[in-house]
Amino acid sequence: MNRTWVQRLGFALLGAITLAVVAPILVLIGIIVVEGMGAISWEFITAMPFDGMKQGGIFPAIVGTLLLTLGTALVAIPIGIGGTIYLAEYARDTWMTRSIRLAIVNLAAIPSIVYGLFGLGMFVLFLEMGTSILAGALTLAIMTLPVIISTAEEALRAVPTEFRTVSASLGGTRWQGIRYVILPQALPGIITGVILGLLRAAGETAPILFTVAAFFLPRLPQSPFDQTMALPYHLYVVSTQVPGMPLSIQHGTALVLLALVLSMNLVATVIRSYFRRRRQW
């Protein structure tokens, strides 16, 4: 067997493996779209639920998911980017920084339900925030920080050293070089890390189960200390806890959650592509 046939066989195997991974996902998405489209309507998107969530809409759950994602972003992005800049640009290679990086990697692998229990003990009980949007957002922010820091640090380290050298040779301070040279070049990778973290936060159920999510709350929250419904937990409830729930509502809720996550991903992809085109290397 010559090298050409070996190469073709290798490409064929890789294609088959890729198809085996992607096909079930596409089938699942197709089922959700086909079964859920029948439930999608203006009332389903904008109305309050009633009759034990068997009728009405999922508007409070949509608003709650957006509020939790926004709160997570407001907490996690500044802390994550600030920590990344320190680790990548200022911190020396010592046992402490190596321990911090090891801790970040380990935190990224912790199951989400552990973060939920931590949020319950720390924010809900110890700090007496109660089950609230604030407690849920802080819990989700802690959960997303390892993803943001790891991805953003790799993006900063990928910027060629020559950019730093030229900035310093022109008389710029280290912070000026980071702000005006390094960060703009690393922005596509940083945005990728941020969106990966926020997408995970938007789709999680276990952390908000202990800290913020309400079983049935047909009204909008009035303050950060209120409970709220959320799409992931709402989907769990209507699928497992409500007898006689029509399948169309379950699939419709799943379709709305999927559309929300994909929309965030699409916006992030457009922004990342824009900054990648402006990158100078």
N, C-alpha and C positions, 0 to 999 in steps of 0.2 A: 504494500500500500504506500503510494507516494505521499509527499508532504501536502499536496493540494487536497487530496481526499481526506487526510487527517484534519486539515483545517476546516473543510466543509463539515465533517462529522462533528468537530468541536462546536462550530457555529450552530449546527442543528440541535445539539444537546443543550446548548445555552438557550436557544430559542424555546425549546420544549419546557425547560425549567421555568423560564420567564412566563410562558403561557400557563403553566400549572399554578404559578403564584397569582397571576393577574386574573385569570378566568373566574375563580370563585368570587373574587371581589366584584368583578363586573356583573356576574349573575346576581349577587346579593343586592347591588345597587339597582339593577334592573327590576328585581322583585319589589323593592321598596318604592321605586318610581311608579311602576304599573299599579300596584295595590294602593299606594298612597294618594295618587292623583284624584281619585274619586272623593276623598275627604277634603281636599284643598278648595277653599272658597274664601271670599273676603270676610265672611262671618267667622270662619274657622281661624283666620289669622288675627282678627281684631276684636273678637268678642270675649267676654268673660265666661268661664266654665260654670255650669250649673247641673242640677240633677246628678250629683255625685260624679261629675266630670264626664258623664255619658253624653251630654249635649253642650252646646255653646262652643267656645273657642279656646285657644291656648295663649291669648295675648299676655296674661301675667307671666307665664313661663318664658315667653320670648323676651320680655322686658327684663325679667330677672336674670336670664342668661347674659344679656348685653351688659347689665349693671355689674355683674360679677366679673365678666371679662374686662370691663373698663377699670374696675377697682384693682384687679390683678395687675393690669398694665401700669397703672399709676404707681403701684408699690414696687413691682418687680423690675421694671425697665430702669429707673434711676439707680437702684441698688445693684442690679446685675451689671449694667454698663460701667458704673463706677468701680465695682469690684474687679471687673475684667481689665479695665485700664491700669489699676494698681498692679494686678498680677502679671500682666503682659509687659508693662512699660516701666514700672518703678521697682517692683519687688525683686530682691536678689534671690539667687538659687540657694536657699538655706533649707534646713530640715523643717522649719515652720511652713514655708511656702509649699514645699513638697507634701507636707501633711494636709495643708488646706486643699491642694489639688486632689489628693487621694480622697479626702472627705467629700469633695464635690462629686467625684465619680461615684462614690458609694451612695450618696444621697440621690443621685439620678436613678439608681436601681431599686430604691425602696418602694414597695407597693403603695398605691395611693391611699389605701385604707389606713395605713400607719400614719400618714399625714393627717387624715381625718381625725384619728384618735388624739394625735398631738394637738390639733386645733381645738378639739373639745376640751382637753385638759388645760391648755395654755390660755386661749382667748375666751372661750365660752365660760369656763369655771374660774380659773385663777384670776384673770383680768376682768371678770364679770361683765363681759360684753354681751352675754346671752347669745342665743341663736340669732344671728344677724348678718346682714350683708357685709359689714365690716369684718366680722370674724371669719366668714367664708372667703372673702377676698384676700385677707392676710394668709389664711391657710393655703389657698391656691397659689399665692405669690411665692411662699416658701417652697412649694412643690415645683414651681417652674424655674426658680433661680438656678439650679444646677444645669438645666438645659441651656438657658440663656448664657450663663457664664462660660460653659465649655465651648459652645459654638462661637461665641463672640471672641473668646481668646484665640481660638484657631484662626479666625478671620484677621485679627490684629497681627498675629505672628506671621501670617502669609504675606503681609506687605513687605516688599524688599527693603533690606537695611539701607540701601542707597537713598531712599526717601528721608530717612532720619539723618543720615550723614549730610545731605545737601541742606536740609533745614538748619542743622546746627552750624554749618559752614557759612550760612548767610546771616548768622547772628541771632537766630531765633532761640527762644528758651525751649526747654523740653516740652512744657505744656503747650506752647504755641505750635510746635511741630506736631504734637498729638492732635490738637484741635483743628488745625487748618490743613494738615497734610495726611496724617495717618488715618484718622477717623473717616474722612470722606472716601479714602481708598478702600477701607475695610467695611464700609456701610452695607454693601450687598450681603456679605456674610453675617453681619450683625443682625440685619433685618430677618434673615433666615432663622437665626436662633430665636429671636423674639417671637416670630410667628409660630414656630414649632412649639414653644412654651405656651403661648396663648391658646393655640388650637387644642393642646392637651387639657388646659384648664377649662376651656369651653365644653369639652365632652366628658369631663369626669363626673362621676356620681358619688363615689365613696366619701371624698372630703366634704362635699356640701351636705351629705346625708347627716353628718354629725354637727354641722356648724351653722347652717343657714336654711336649708330647703324645707318648705312646708308641704304637707300632704295635699291640702286643698285650701287655697287662699284666693277667692275670687275678687281681689282688689289689688291695686298697685302699692308698692311700698312708699312710705312718706319720708323716711329718713334712713341713714346708713345703719341704724340700730334696729330696723324692722326685719322680720323674716320675709322671704320671697319664694315664689315657685321658680323652678328652673327646668329647662327642657330635658336634660339627661335624667334627673330624678322623676320628672313628670312621666317620661317614657317608661321608666322602671315601674312606677306606680300603676299606670293604666295597663301595663302588660302583665303584672303579677298580683296586684292587690285589689283590683276592682272586678268583681264577678260580672260576667255578661257584657264586658266592654267590647264594642264592635271592633273587628280587626281593621276596618278602614281608618278608625281614629288612631289606632296604634301605628299603622303604617304612615298615616298622614303626619303624626308627630315626629316619627323617625325621618321622614322626608324633609320636614322643616329644619330639623337639627342638621341633617346632612347638607342642605342648601346653605344654611348659615355658615357652617364650617368651610364648605367649598368656596363661598363668597369671600370669606376672610383670606383664604389661601390664594384666590385669584387676585385680590387687591394687592396682597403682599408680593405676588409674582410680578405684577405690573410695576410696582415701585422698585423691586429688586432689579428688574431688567433695565429700568430707566437709569439707575445709578451705576449699573454694570457697564452700560454703554459709555458713561462719562468717565469710567476708570481709565487711568493713564498707563496701565501695564497689563 
